[in-house]
Amino acid sequence: MILDGKAPTGPIEQTWDKHRFEMKLVNPSNKRKYKILVVGTGLAGASAAASLGELGYNVEAFCYQDSPRRAHSIAAQGGINAAKNYQNDGDSVYRLFYDTIKGGDFRAREANVYRLAQVSVNINLGPPPIVVSAPPAVVMIPQSQVYFVPDPHIDVFFYGGYWWSPRGEQWYRANAYNGPWGVIEQRRVPRAVTYVPRDYRARYERERHVPYGQWKKDHAQWDRENKKSHKQWEKEREKELKESKKDHGKHDDRGGGQGGDRGGDHGQHGR
């Protein structure tokens, strides 16, 4: 009998991000067709089983102990690491990964523990989650194939069949406006999205707010109509960005302010 944990292959530092990016979404009506086995009913296992059950999956939880002193929640030597956020000097993904493997007597699958460590280090850190709870109105940037959500509290764009959102230094991408959102490398963010000017809300405030239903029905046709003009829009934005950077450099040399558009560097100001 071969015990295969189905952990994704590849470099352990990259394998889970790549796996999550390539995963297919599960239709809500199909969730009940999947059975998920949760081994362990401590704080982490019990919360995982409850959360998955609430989402609609069939969940079966199992518990076993080879010693009452090993890997229980009080000692924080197992999955409980995924529910805590006591970050101190020297803590890192690798440090948590190593300590968890060692604390579990080297019995755990390393790939799975590394993913646990990745998630744990980021708990309660960084920007708040991306939440678009209701179908949003959408605004088209004139002469382009880029759209944005006019909500003043969050930067969300649509382009090329995906939704995009910058949070601090990180970019996220989703197939639907309400997620799930996944981290994506900045080099993989389309140029058109990064070219959106930082003052896009003020610049395009008079543009029409299209109801989501109509936008979903018609945006493919609008994209076809704007195919040529979109390329020209990109060229104009690129030229505008270069000029803005030159002006900004001159201001810096003179000890001046923050003049200029400075382009769509949303990673620097995303909410």
C-alpha atoms as an extended CHARMM CRD file, in Angstrom:
* protein
*
       271  EXT
         1         1  MET       CA              0.0000000000        0.0000000000        0.0000000000  PROA      1               0.0000000000
         2         2  ILE       CA              1.4020000000        3.3790000000       -1.0390000000  PROA      2               0.0000000000
         3         3  LEU       CA              0.5500000000        6.3550000000        1.1460000000  PROA      3               0.0000000000
         4         4  ASP       CA              0.3510000000        9.2960000000       -1.2220000000  PROA      4               0.0000000000
         5         5  GLY       CA             -0.4520000000       12.6420000000        0.3900000000  PROA      5               0.0000000000
         6         6  LYS       CA             -1.0190000000       14.2240000000       -3.0500000000  PROA      6               0.0000000000
         7         7  ALA       CA              1.2330000000       17.1220000000       -2.0650000000  PROA      7               0.0000000000
         8         8  PRO       CA              2.2110000000       19.2310000000       -5.1040000000  PROA      8               0.0000000000
         9         9  THR       CA              5.7030000000       18.6800000000       -6.4280000000  PROA      9               0.0000000000
        10        10  GLY       CA              8.4510000000       21.2240000000       -7.0230000000  PROA      10              0.0000000000
        11        11  PRO       CA             10.5660000000       23.5410000000       -4.8570000000  PROA      11              0.0000000000
        12        12  ILE       CA              8.9290000000       23.6380000000       -1.4470000000  PROA      12              0.0000000000
        13        13  GLU       CA              9.1060000000       27.4550000000       -1.2740000000  PROA      13              0.0000000000
        14        14  GLN       CA              7.0500000000       27.8380000000       -4.4760000000  PROA      14              0.0000000000
        15        15  THR       CA              4.9850000000       24.6840000000       -4.8450000000  PROA      15              0.0000000000
        16        16  TRP       CA              1.9030000000       25.7440000000       -2.8550000000  PROA      16              0.0000000000
        17        17  ASP       CA              1.5710000000       29.1780000000       -4.4470000000  PROA      17              0.0000000000
        18        18  LYS       CA              1.7960000000       27.5470000000       -7.8730000000  PROA      18              0.0000000000
        19        19  HSD       CA             -0.6860000000       24.8450000000       -6.8610000000  PROA      19              0.0000000000
        20        20  ARG       CA             -3.2450000000       27.3590000000       -5.5500000000  PROA      20              0.0000000000
        21        21  PHE       CA             -2.9310000000       29.4540000000       -8.7150000000  PROA      21              0.0000000000
        22        22  GLU       CA             -3.6360000000       26.4240000000      -10.9320000000  PROA      22              0.0000000000
        23        23  MET       CA             -6.4670000000       24.9310000000       -8.8490000000  PROA      23              0.0000000000
        24        24  LYS       CA             -9.9430000000       24.7820000000      -10.3380000000  PROA      24              0.0000000000
        25        25  LEU       CA            -12.8560000000       26.3240000000       -8.4930000000  PROA      25              0.0000000000
        26        26  VAL       CA            -15.5170000000       24.0540000000       -6.9850000000  PROA      26              0.0000000000
        27        27  ASN       CA            -19.0840000000       24.9700000000       -7.8390000000  PROA      27              0.0000000000
        28        28  PRO       CA            -21.1160000000       25.3910000000       -4.6220000000  PROA      28              0.0000000000
        29        29  SER       CA            -23.6300000000       22.7990000000       -5.8230000000  PROA      29              0.0000000000
        30        30  ASN       CA            -20.8230000000       20.2440000000       -6.2200000000  PROA      30              0.0000000000
        31        31  LYS       CA            -19.2350000000       20.6720000000       -2.7830000000  PROA      31              0.0000000000
        32        32  ARG       CA            -21.4480000000       18.0230000000       -1.2050000000  PROA      32              0.0000000000
        33        33  LYS       CA            -20.0150000000       15.4800000000       -3.6740000000  PROA      33              0.0000000000
        34        34  TYR       CA            -16.5840000000       15.7430000000       -2.0230000000  PROA      34              0.0000000000
        35        35  LYS       CA            -15.6490000000       13.8970000000        1.1660000000  PROA      35              0.0000000000
        36        36  ILE       CA            -12.8650000000       15.4370000000        3.2470000000  PROA      36              0.0000000000
        37        37  LEU       CA            -11.0730000000       13.4960000000        5.9710000000  PROA      37              0.0000000000
        38        38  VAL       CA             -9.6320000000       15.5170000000        8.8570000000  PROA      38              0.0000000000
        39        39  VAL       CA             -7.1530000000       13.6550000000       11.0370000000  PROA      39              0.0000000000
        40        40  GLY       CA             -6.9420000000       15.1770000000       14.4980000000  PROA      40              0.0000000000
        41        41  THR       CA             -9.6080000000       17.0010000000       16.4840000000  PROA      41              0.0000000000
        42        42  GLY       CA             -7.5320000000       19.4970000000       18.4090000000  PROA      42              0.0000000000
        43        43  LEU       CA             -8.0170000000       23.2090000000       17.9660000000  PROA      43              0.0000000000
        44        44  ALA       CA             -6.7340000000       23.2210000000       14.3780000000  PROA      44              0.0000000000
        45        45  GLY       CA             -8.4140000000       19.9870000000       13.2400000000  PROA      45              0.0000000000
        46        46  ALA       CA            -11.7430000000       20.8040000000       14.8650000000  PROA      46              0.0000000000
        47        47  SER       CA            -11.8300000000       24.3230000000       13.4180000000  PROA      47              0.0000000000
        48        48  ALA       CA            -10.8940000000       22.9950000000        9.9580000000  PROA      48              0.0000000000
        49        49  ALA       CA            -13.6470000000       20.3490000000       10.1000000000  PROA      49              0.0000000000
        50        50  ALA       CA            -16.2280000000       22.9040000000       11.2480000000  PROA      50              0.0000000000
        51        51  SER       CA            -15.2460000000       25.4450000000        8.5800000000  PROA      51              0.0000000000
        52        52  LEU       CA            -15.2920000000       22.8900000000        5.7480000000  PROA      52              0.0000000000
        53        53  GLY       CA            -18.6210000000       21.5060000000        6.9340000000  PROA      53              0.0000000000
        54        54  GLU       CA            -20.0800000000       25.0010000000        6.9900000000  PROA      54              0.0000000000
        55        55  LEU       CA            -18.9610000000       25.4680000000        3.3720000000  PROA      55              0.0000000000
        56        56  GLY       CA            -21.0150000000       22.4280000000        2.3520000000  PROA      56              0.0000000000
        57        57  TYR       CA            -18.4360000000       19.6280000000        2.1010000000  PROA      57              0.0000000000
        58        58  ASN       CA            -18.9470000000       16.1660000000        3.5860000000  PROA      58              0.0000000000
        59        59  VAL       CA            -16.4260000000       16.0300000000        6.4280000000  PROA      59              0.0000000000
        60        60  GLU       CA            -15.3130000000       13.0930000000        8.5520000000  PROA      60              0.0000000000
        61        61  ALA       CA            -12.9790000000       13.7940000000       11.4920000000  PROA      61              0.0000000000
        62        62  PHE       CA            -10.6810000000       11.2030000000       13.0920000000  PROA      62              0.0000000000
        63        63  CYS       CA             -8.6550000000       11.3820000000       16.2710000000  PROA      63              0.0000000000
        64        64  TYR       CA             -5.8020000000        9.1850000000       17.4970000000  PROA      64              0.0000000000
        65        65  GLN       CA             -3.1120000000        9.4630000000       20.1440000000  PROA      65              0.0000000000
        66        66  ASP       CA              0.0290000000        7.4310000000       20.6230000000  PROA      66              0.0000000000
        67        67  SER       CA              0.7950000000        9.3210000000       23.8140000000  PROA      67              0.0000000000
        68        68  PRO       CA             -1.2330000000       11.9120000000       25.7050000000  PROA      68              0.0000000000
        69        69  ARG       CA              1.8870000000       14.0940000000       25.9320000000  PROA      69              0.0000000000
        70        70  ARG       CA              2.5280000000       14.4430000000       22.2190000000  PROA      70              0.0000000000
        71        71  ALA       CA              1.2700000000       17.0300000000       19.7220000000  PROA      71              0.0000000000
        72        72  HSD       CA             -1.6940000000       18.2970000000       21.6920000000  PROA      72              0.0000000000
        73        73  SER       CA             -3.0110000000       21.8260000000       21.5360000000  PROA      73              0.0000000000
        74        74  ILE       CA             -1.7860000000       22.8870000000       24.9650000000  PROA      74              0.0000000000
        75        75  ALA       CA              1.8260000000       22.1720000000       23.9850000000  PROA      75              0.0000000000
        76        76  ALA       CA              1.3140000000       23.9870000000       20.6600000000  PROA      76              0.0000000000
        77        77  GLN       CA              3.2760000000       21.2820000000       18.8350000000  PROA      77              0.0000000000
        78        78  GLY       CA              1.0330000000       20.6260000000       15.8640000000  PROA      78              0.0000000000
        79        79  GLY       CA             -1.6620000000       22.2940000000       13.8120000000  PROA      79              0.0000000000
        80        80  ILE       CA             -2.2760000000       24.8120000000       16.5920000000  PROA      80              0.0000000000
        81        81  ASN       CA              0.6230000000       26.7810000000       15.1190000000  PROA      81              0.0000000000
        82        82  ALA       CA             -1.7720000000       27.7010000000       12.3220000000  PROA      82              0.0000000000
        83        83  ALA       CA             -4.0860000000       29.4820000000       14.7440000000  PROA      83              0.0000000000
        84        84  LYS       CA             -1.5830000000       31.6480000000       16.6170000000  PROA      84              0.0000000000
        85        85  ASN       CA              0.1630000000       34.8980000000       15.8430000000  PROA      85              0.0000000000
        86        86  TYR       CA              2.8990000000       35.3880000000       18.4120000000  PROA      86              0.0000000000
        87        87  GLN       CA              5.5820000000       36.7170000000       16.1070000000  PROA      87              0.0000000000
        88        88  ASN       CA              8.9180000000       37.4820000000       17.7650000000  PROA      88              0.0000000000
        89        89  ASP       CA             12.4380000000       38.3570000000       16.6520000000  PROA      89              0.0000000000
        90        90  GLY       CA             13.8770000000       35.7460000000       14.3260000000  PROA      90              0.0000000000
        91        91  ASP       CA             10.5030000000       34.2480000000       13.4040000000  PROA      91              0.0000000000
        92        92  SER       CA             10.0050000000       33.3260000000        9.7590000000  PROA      92              0.0000000000
        93        93  VAL       CA              8.2570000000       30.7970000000        7.5520000000  PROA      93              0.0000000000
        94        94  TYR       CA             11.2900000000       28.5380000000        7.6480000000  PROA      94              0.0000000000
        95        95  ARG       CA             11.7080000000       28.8420000000       11.4350000000  PROA      95              0.0000000000
        96        96  LEU       CA              8.0760000000       27.8670000000       12.0350000000  PROA      96              0.0000000000
        97        97  PHE       CA              8.3810000000       25.0610000000        9.4760000000  PROA      97              0.0000000000
        98        98  TYR       CA             11.5040000000       23.6670000000       11.1630000000  PROA      98              0.0000000000
        99        99  ASP       CA             10.1350000000       23.9530000000       14.7110000000  PROA      99              0.0000000000
       100       100  THR       CA              6.8610000000       22.2620000000       13.7550000000  PROA      100             0.0000000000
       101       101  ILE       CA              8.6140000000       19.3730000000       11.9900000000  PROA      101             0.0000000000
       102       102  LYS       CA             10.9620000000       18.9110000000       14.9420000000  PROA      102             0.0000000000
       103       103  GLY       CA              8.1850000000       19.2510000000       17.5330000000  PROA      103             0.0000000000
       104       104  GLY       CA              6.2210000000       16.5390000000       15.7600000000  PROA      104             0.0000000000
       105       105  ASP       CA              9.1570000000       14.0940000000       15.9720000000  PROA      105             0.0000000000
       106       106  PHE       CA              9.7390000000       14.4040000000       12.2090000000  PROA      106             0.0000000000
       107       107  ARG       CA              6.5290000000       12.4870000000       11.4510000000  PROA      107             0.0000000000
       108       108  ALA       CA              4.7100000000       15.1150000000        9.4110000000  PROA      108             0.0000000000
       109       109  ARG       CA              4.7890000000       15.5750000000        5.6490000000  PROA      109             0.0000000000
       110       110  GLU       CA              7.2020000000       18.4160000000        5.0370000000  PROA      110             0.0000000000
       111       111  ALA       CA              5.2810000000       19.9210000000        2.1010000000  PROA      111             0.0000000000
       112       112  ASN       CA              2.0920000000       20.1790000000        4.1600000000  PROA      112             0.0000000000
       113       113  VAL       CA              3.8840000000       21.6680000000        7.1620000000  PROA      113             0.0000000000
       114       114  TYR       CA              5.5590000000       24.2670000000        4.9560000000  PROA      114             0.0000000000
       115       115  ARG       CA              2.1490000000       25.3950000000        3.7270000000  PROA      115             0.0000000000
       116       116  LEU       CA              0.9660000000       25.5720000000        7.3370000000  PROA      116             0.0000000000
       117       117  ALA       CA              3.9430000000       27.7860000000        8.1380000000  PROA      117             0.0000000000
       118       118  GLN       CA              3.2580000000       30.0560000000        5.1580000000  PROA      118             0.0000000000
       119       119  VAL       CA             -0.3120000000       30.6450000000        6.2880000000  PROA      119             0.0000000000
       120       120  SER       CA              0.5690000000       30.9850000000        9.9700000000  PROA      120             0.0000000000
       121       121  VAL       CA              3.1610000000       33.7230000000        9.5260000000  PROA      121             0.0000000000
       122       122  ASN       CA              0.6410000000       35.8730000000        7.6660000000  PROA      122             0.0000000000
       123       123  ILE       CA             -2.2290000000       35.5420000000       10.1220000000  PROA      123             0.0000000000
       124       124  ASN       CA             -3.4530000000       38.9870000000       11.1700000000  PROA      124             0.0000000000
       125       125  LEU       CA             -0.6000000000       40.6220000000        9.2760000000  PROA      125             0.0000000000
       126       126  GLY       CA             -0.7090000000       42.8510000000        6.2230000000  PROA      126             0.0000000000
       127       127  PRO       CA             -3.7840000000       44.4750000000        4.6740000000  PROA      127             0.0000000000
       128       128  PRO       CA             -7.3520000000       43.3560000000        5.4350000000  PROA      128             0.0000000000
       129       129  PRO       CA             -8.9900000000       40.7720000000        3.1560000000  PROA      129             0.0000000000
       130       130  ILE       CA            -10.4860000000       41.7830000000       -0.1850000000  PROA      130             0.0000000000
       131       131  VAL       CA            -14.2520000000       41.8170000000        0.2600000000  PROA      131             0.0000000000
       132       132  VAL       CA            -16.7110000000       42.6590000000       -2.5210000000  PROA      132             0.0000000000
       133       133  SER       CA            -19.8750000000       41.1960000000       -1.0710000000  PROA      133             0.0000000000
       134       134  ALA       CA            -22.3970000000       42.2940000000       -3.7230000000  PROA      134             0.0000000000
       135       135  PRO       CA            -22.1990000000       42.5230000000       -7.5290000000  PROA      135             0.0000000000
       136       136  PRO       CA            -20.4720000000       45.8740000000       -8.0310000000  PROA      136             0.0000000000
       137       137  ALA       CA            -21.1170000000       48.6490000000      -10.4940000000  PROA      137             0.0000000000
       138       138  VAL       CA            -18.2790000000       48.8910000000      -13.0110000000  PROA      138             0.0000000000
       139       139  VAL       CA            -16.6870000000       51.8540000000      -14.7810000000  PROA      139             0.0000000000
       140       140  MET       CA            -14.9060000000       51.5510000000      -18.1120000000  PROA      140             0.0000000000
       141       141  ILE       CA            -11.7330000000       53.5590000000      -18.5600000000  PROA      141             0.0000000000
       142       142  PRO       CA            -12.3590000000       55.3770000000      -21.8740000000  PROA      142             0.0000000000
       143       143  GLN       CA            -10.7070000000       53.9280000000      -24.9980000000  PROA      143             0.0000000000
       144       144  SER       CA             -9.4000000000       50.9230000000      -23.0570000000  PROA      144             0.0000000000
       145       145  GLN       CA            -10.3540000000       47.3900000000      -22.0610000000  PROA      145             0.0000000000
       146       146  VAL       CA             -9.7570000000       48.0810000000      -18.3740000000  PROA      146             0.0000000000
       147       147  TYR       CA            -12.5950000000       48.5030000000      -15.8840000000  PROA      147             0.0000000000
       148       148  PHE       CA            -12.6350000000       49.4700000000      -12.2230000000  PROA      148             0.0000000000
       149       149  VAL       CA            -15.0010000000       49.2410000000       -9.2780000000  PROA      149             0.0000000000
       150       150  PRO       CA            -15.8500000000       52.7800000000       -8.0680000000  PROA      150             0.0000000000
       151       151  ASP       CA            -15.8670000000       51.7490000000       -4.3990000000  PROA      151             0.0000000000
       152       152  PRO       CA            -13.6850000000       54.3690000000       -2.6450000000  PROA      152             0.0000000000
       153       153  HSD       CA            -12.4060000000       51.8750000000       -0.0480000000  PROA      153             0.0000000000
       154       154  ILE       CA            -10.7580000000       49.2910000000       -2.2810000000  PROA      154             0.0000000000
       155       155  ASP       CA             -8.8330000000       49.1410000000       -5.5670000000  PROA      155             0.0000000000
       156       156  VAL       CA            -10.3780000000       46.4760000000       -7.8180000000  PROA      156             0.0000000000
       157       157  PHE       CA             -9.8720000000       46.3020000000      -11.5880000000  PROA      157             0.0000000000
       158       158  PHE       CA            -11.0520000000       43.9690000000      -14.3310000000  PROA      158             0.0000000000
       159       159  TYR       CA             -8.9880000000       43.1320000000      -17.3730000000  PROA      159             0.0000000000
       160       160  GLY       CA             -8.3360000000       40.1070000000      -19.5630000000  PROA      160             0.0000000000
       161       161  GLY       CA            -10.9780000000       37.9220000000      -17.9200000000  PROA      161             0.0000000000
       162       162  TYR       CA             -9.6760000000       38.3960000000      -14.3620000000  PROA      162             0.0000000000
       163       163  TRP       CA            -10.2070000000       40.7120000000      -11.4110000000  PROA      163             0.0000000000
       164       164  TRP       CA             -7.0840000000       42.3910000000      -10.0090000000  PROA      164             0.0000000000
       165       165  SER       CA             -6.4160000000       44.1530000000       -6.7130000000  PROA      165             0.0000000000
       166       166  PRO       CA             -3.2290000000       45.6150000000       -5.1810000000  PROA      166             0.0000000000
       167       167  ARG       CA             -2.7960000000       45.5150000000       -1.4050000000  PROA      167             0.0000000000
       168       168  GLY       CA              0.3220000000       47.2570000000       -0.1930000000  PROA      168             0.0000000000
       169       169  GLU       CA              3.2460000000       45.7190000000       -2.0870000000  PROA      169             0.0000000000
       170       170  GLN       CA              1.2970000000       42.6130000000       -3.1530000000  PROA      170             0.0000000000
       171       171  TRP       CA             -1.0700000000       41.9440000000       -6.0650000000  PROA      171             0.0000000000
       172       172  TYR       CA             -4.0430000000       39.5620000000       -5.9880000000  PROA      172             0.0000000000
       173       173  ARG       CA             -6.1050000000       37.9790000000       -8.7600000000  PROA      173             0.0000000000
       174       174  ALA       CA             -9.5130000000       36.2920000000       -8.8850000000  PROA      174             0.0000000000
       175       175  ASN       CA            -11.8230000000       34.7190000000      -11.4380000000  PROA      175             0.0000000000
       176       176  ALA       CA            -14.8590000000       36.4170000000       -9.8930000000  PROA      176             0.0000000000
       177       177  TYR       CA            -15.4630000000       39.7330000000       -8.1500000000  PROA      177             0.0000000000
       178       178  ASN       CA            -16.1210000000       37.9410000000       -4.8390000000  PROA      178             0.0000000000
       179       179  GLY       CA            -13.0150000000       35.7330000000       -5.0410000000  PROA      179             0.0000000000
       180       180  PRO       CA            -11.4240000000       33.5750000000       -4.0070000000  PROA      180             0.0000000000
       181       181  TRP       CA             -8.4020000000       35.8680000000       -4.3310000000  PROA      181             0.0000000000
       182       182  GLY       CA             -4.9260000000       34.4670000000       -4.7980000000  PROA      182             0.0000000000
       183       183  VAL       CA             -1.5080000000       36.0800000000       -4.5880000000  PROA      183             0.0000000000
       184       184  ILE       CA              0.1570000000       36.6630000000       -7.9380000000  PROA      184             0.0000000000
       185       185  GLU       CA              3.6730000000       37.8110000000       -8.7490000000  PROA      185             0.0000000000
       186       186  GLN       CA              3.8440000000       41.4430000000       -9.8090000000  PROA      186             0.0000000000
       187       187  ARG       CA              5.6250000000       40.5370000000      -13.0410000000  PROA      187             0.0000000000
       188       188  ARG       CA              2.5280000000       38.5730000000      -14.0760000000  PROA      188             0.0000000000
       189       189  VAL       CA              0.1810000000       41.5230000000      -13.6430000000  PROA      189             0.0000000000
       190       190  PRO       CA             -0.8180000000       42.8360000000      -17.1010000000  PROA      190             0.0000000000
       191       191  ARG       CA              0.7840000000       46.0780000000      -18.1670000000  PROA      191             0.0000000000
       192       192  ALA       CA             -2.6390000000       47.5830000000      -18.8300000000  PROA      192             0.0000000000
       193       193  VAL       CA             -3.6340000000       47.2050000000      -15.1860000000  PROA      193             0.0000000000
       194       194  THR       CA             -0.4480000000       48.7610000000      -13.8530000000  PROA      194             0.0000000000
       195       195  TYR       CA             -0.8970000000       51.6590000000      -16.2930000000  PROA      195             0.0000000000
       196       196  VAL       CA             -4.1230000000       52.7810000000      -14.6170000000  PROA      196             0.0000000000
       197       197  PRO       CA             -3.3500000000       56.2670000000      -13.1900000000  PROA      197             0.0000000000
       198       198  ARG       CA             -3.2380000000       56.6330000000       -9.4370000000  PROA      198             0.0000000000
       199       199  ASP       CA             -5.9050000000       59.3350000000       -9.5690000000  PROA      199             0.0000000000
       200       200  TYR       CA             -8.2330000000       57.1580000000      -11.6480000000  PROA      200             0.0000000000
       201       201  ARG       CA            -11.2860000000       57.7950000000       -9.4540000000  PROA      201             0.0000000000
       202       202  ALA       CA            -11.0450000000       61.5690000000       -9.8140000000  PROA      202             0.0000000000
       203       203  ARG       CA             -9.9650000000       61.4030000000      -13.4620000000  PROA      203             0.0000000000
       204       204  TYR       CA            -12.8860000000       59.2080000000      -14.5240000000  PROA      204             0.0000000000
       205       205  GLU       CA            -15.4880000000       60.2670000000      -11.9570000000  PROA      205             0.0000000000
       206       206  ARG       CA            -17.9210000000       61.4350000000      -14.6600000000  PROA      206             0.0000000000
       207       207  GLU       CA            -17.8090000000       58.1610000000      -16.5660000000  PROA      207             0.0000000000
       208       208  ARG       CA            -20.9100000000       55.9910000000      -16.5120000000  PROA      208             0.0000000000
       209       209  HSD       CA            -21.3470000000       53.4950000000      -13.6630000000  PROA      209             0.0000000000
       210       210  VAL       CA            -22.5820000000       50.3600000000      -15.4020000000  PROA      210             0.0000000000
       211       211  PRO       CA            -24.6980000000       47.9170000000      -13.3520000000  PROA      211             0.0000000000
       212       212  TYR       CA            -22.9240000000       44.5850000000      -12.9520000000  PROA      212             0.0000000000
       213       213  GLY       CA            -25.6000000000       42.6110000000      -14.8200000000  PROA      213             0.0000000000
       214       214  GLN       CA            -25.3960000000       44.7980000000      -17.9080000000  PROA      214             0.0000000000
       215       215  TRP       CA            -21.6060000000       44.9210000000      -17.7610000000  PROA      215             0.0000000000
       216       216  LYS       CA            -21.3640000000       41.1300000000      -17.5730000000  PROA      216             0.0000000000
       217       217  LYS       CA            -23.6310000000       40.8340000000      -20.5880000000  PROA      217             0.0000000000
       218       218  ASP       CA            -21.9580000000       43.4840000000      -22.7760000000  PROA      218             0.0000000000
       219       219  HSD       CA            -18.3050000000       43.8640000000      -21.7600000000  PROA      219             0.0000000000
       220       220  ALA       CA            -17.0310000000       41.2400000000      -24.2300000000  PROA      220             0.0000000000
       221       221  GLN       CA            -18.5290000000       43.2480000000      -27.0940000000  PROA      221             0.0000000000
       222       222  TRP       CA            -17.1250000000       46.4960000000      -25.6740000000  PROA      222             0.0000000000
       223       223  ASP       CA            -13.6680000000       44.9040000000      -25.4770000000  PROA      223             0.0000000000
       224       224  ARG       CA            -13.8490000000       43.9090000000      -29.1430000000  PROA      224             0.0000000000
       225       225  GLU       CA            -14.8790000000       47.4330000000      -30.1140000000  PROA      225             0.0000000000
       226       226  ASN       CA            -12.0070000000       48.9400000000      -28.0870000000  PROA      226             0.0000000000
       227       227  LYS       CA             -9.3100000000       46.5110000000      -29.2100000000  PROA      227             0.0000000000
       228       228  LYS       CA             -7.4660000000       49.0370000000      -31.3890000000  PROA      228             0.0000000000
       229       229  SER       CA             -8.0390000000       52.0410000000      -29.1780000000  PROA      229             0.0000000000
       230       230  HSD       CA             -6.8000000000       50.0740000000      -26.1670000000  PROA      230             0.0000000000
       231       231  LYS       CA             -3.3520000000       49.6470000000      -27.7440000000  PROA      231             0.0000000000
       232       232  GLN       CA             -3.2000000000       53.3690000000      -28.3800000000  PROA      232             0.0000000000
       233       233  TRP       CA             -4.3140000000       54.0410000000      -24.7890000000  PROA      233             0.0000000000
       234       234  GLU       CA             -1.4440000000       51.8750000000      -23.5110000000  PROA      234             0.0000000000
       235       235  LYS       CA              1.0700000000       53.7840000000      -25.6520000000  PROA      235             0.0000000000
       236       236  GLU       CA             -0.2370000000       57.1240000000      -24.4140000000  PROA      236             0.0000000000
       237       237  ARG       CA             -0.1430000000       55.9710000000      -20.7820000000  PROA      237             0.0000000000
       238       238  GLU       CA              3.4030000000       54.6640000000      -21.2080000000  PROA      238             0.0000000000
       239       239  LYS       CA              4.5030000000       58.0040000000      -22.6320000000  PROA      239             0.0000000000
       240       240  GLU       CA              2.7070000000       59.8570000000      -19.8450000000  PROA      240             0.0000000000
       241       241  LEU       CA              4.4070000000       57.6830000000      -17.2190000000  PROA      241             0.0000000000
       242       242  LYS       CA              7.8760000000       58.2940000000      -18.6350000000  PROA      242             0.0000000000
       243       243  GLU       CA              7.3300000000       62.0400000000      -18.6970000000  PROA      243             0.0000000000
       244       244  SER       CA              5.9400000000       61.9690000000      -15.1790000000  PROA      244             0.0000000000
       245       245  LYS       CA              8.9740000000       60.0660000000      -13.8900000000  PROA      245             0.0000000000
       246       246  LYS       CA             11.3060000000       62.6020000000      -15.5000000000  PROA      246             0.0000000000
       247       247  ASP       CA              9.4020000000       65.4600000000      -13.8920000000  PROA      247             0.0000000000
       248       248  HSD       CA              9.4080000000       63.6670000000      -10.5630000000  PROA      248             0.0000000000
       249       249  GLY       CA             13.1650000000       63.1940000000      -10.8020000000  PROA      249             0.0000000000
       250       250  LYS       CA             13.6340000000       66.9180000000      -11.4030000000  PROA      250             0.0000000000
       251       251  HSD       CA             11.5460000000       67.7230000000       -8.3400000000  PROA      251             0.0000000000
       252       252  ASP       CA             13.6580000000       65.3350000000       -6.2720000000  PROA      252             0.0000000000
       253       253  ASP       CA             16.8600000000       67.0010000000       -7.4880000000  PROA      253             0.0000000000
       254       254  ARG       CA             15.4850000000       70.3700000000       -6.4200000000  PROA      254             0.0000000000
       255       255  GLY       CA             14.1710000000       69.0390000000       -3.1270000000  PROA      255             0.0000000000
       256       256  GLY       CA             10.6350000000       69.5440000000       -4.3800000000  PROA      256             0.0000000000
       257       257  GLY       CA              7.3910000000       67.7260000000       -3.7610000000  PROA      257             0.0000000000
       258       258  GLN       CA              5.6250000000       64.7310000000       -5.2280000000  PROA      258             0.0000000000
       259       259  GLY       CA              4.4990000000       66.3070000000       -8.4920000000  PROA      259             0.0000000000
       260       260  GLY       CA              3.2630000000       64.3610000000      -11.4720000000  PROA      260             0.0000000000
       261       261  ASP       CA              0.9820000000       61.4280000000      -12.0810000000  PROA      261             0.0000000000
       262       262  ARG       CA              3.6730000000       58.8530000000      -11.2390000000  PROA      262             0.0000000000
       263       263  GLY       CA              1.5490000000       56.3210000000      -13.0590000000  PROA      263             0.0000000000
       264       264  GLY       CA             -0.4350000000       53.3590000000      -11.9320000000  PROA      264             0.0000000000
       265       265  ASP       CA              1.9670000000       52.1550000000       -9.2630000000  PROA      265             0.0000000000
       266       266  HSD       CA             -0.9520000000       50.7650000000       -7.2670000000  PROA      266             0.0000000000
       267       267  GLY       CA              1.2740000000       48.4030000000       -5.3560000000  PROA      267             0.0000000000
       268       268  GLN       CA              2.5750000000       51.4300000000       -3.4860000000  PROA      268             0.0000000000
       269       269  HSD       CA             -0.7740000000       52.8230000000       -2.4470000000  PROA      269             0.0000000000
       270       270  GLY       CA             -3.2890000000       49.9720000000       -2.5620000000  PROA      270             0.0000000000
       271       271  ARG       CA             -5.6210000000       49.9160000000        0.3900000000  PROA      271             0.0000000000
